[in-house]
Amino acid sequence: MRTLYFDCFSGISGDMVIGALIDAGADPVQMEEELKKLNIDEEYNLSWGKVVKNGITSTKFDVFLTSKSEQTHEHSHSHGQEHRHGHKQSHGHSHSHGQEHSHGHEHNHGQEHNHSHEHEQSHGHEHNHSHVPHNHHGSRTYKQIVEAINEANFNESVTNMSLAIFKKIGEAEGHIHGLPLDKVHFHEVGAVDSIIDIIGAAILIDQLGIESVQSSAIPTGSGHIHIDHGIYPVPAPATLEILKGVPIASNDIRSELATPTGAAIAAVLAENFGSLPPMTVVSIGYGAGTKTFENHPNVLRIIIGEIQ
């Protein structure tokens, strides 16, 4: 059975998941074509490329929002503590929503040994699309997202994975805000970048022929973050709600390591949480976060192998 294992030693976010899947051999061009079925491709450009994180070569994936995407939401709770906008995109709405917001400009942090890898290699994969305008820019409701997925005609596996992950986040947001699921109008999965991360991850997992998913315990980080409701503790309320029933790993890093999107991907897809199961390894992928930590590489490792 082909099994994917999330090794979340530095947490997990949506962009790290996609980066790791691409790094493990998935085809991002095919993913990009599939995502066009949502008819929101005029709202974003995608970028992926190799970076080096504390000595580990990994793949960085980013979603750059265009001027067509009216980002009225403020989902800063999923951005960690770094906020450097507009470094190269004229629209100035670049998001890597996973763990941070510096889009490969790690040379500001002083941690990387080869800074030239950090921000230029991924630019060759950016694309501009011109699709029929979408009516639901910026923040979207759970109901709108479900309708968009059902109308996109993805295959059954991609549709089911995507809907389950969105439902997990929607239920968490609804519980926190005291709203029924269909009334949830929330920012995290309403953001274009999170929509791309969740559905993109489902497309790539399906593409790789994954039959089962397992994961390590999830480190969430510590400290505080600024979201649109004020200063909140880490893990953010939505993240913690999503991770109910999931083993959380302790650590003393004062930063947000697990985002709502990343937490939901692991919580929904993983059948077991624990150490790496016995397997014959066939592929390994490293997905880079944007933050750089002094003492460890900020990457998500995925291990794909065959379990007898």
Secondary structure as UniProt FT lines:
FT   STRAND          2..7
FT   TURN            9..10
FT   HELIX           14..23
FT   TURN            24..25
FT   HELIX           28..35
FT   HELIX           36..38
FT   HELIX           41..43
FT   STRAND          44..53
FT   TURN            54..55
FT   STRAND          56..65
FT   TURN            67..68
FT   HELIX           76..78
FT   TURN            80..81
FT   TURN            90..91
FT   STRAND          93..95
FT   TURN            103..104
FT   HELIX           106..108
FT   TURN            109..110
FT   HELIX           115..117
FT   TURN            118..119
FT   HELIX           121..125
FT   STRAND          140..141
FT   HELIX           142..151
FT   TURN            152..153
FT   HELIX           156..177
FT   HELIX           181..183
FT   STRAND          185..186
FT   TURN            188..190
FT   HELIX           192..207
FT   TURN            208..209
FT   STRAND          212..215
FT   STRAND          218..219
FT   STRAND          224..227
FT   TURN            228..229
FT   STRAND          230..233
FT   HELIX           237..242
FT   TURN            243..245
FT   STRAND          248..249
FT   HELIX           260..269
FT   STRAND          272..273
FT   STRAND          280..288
FT   STRAND          299..306
//
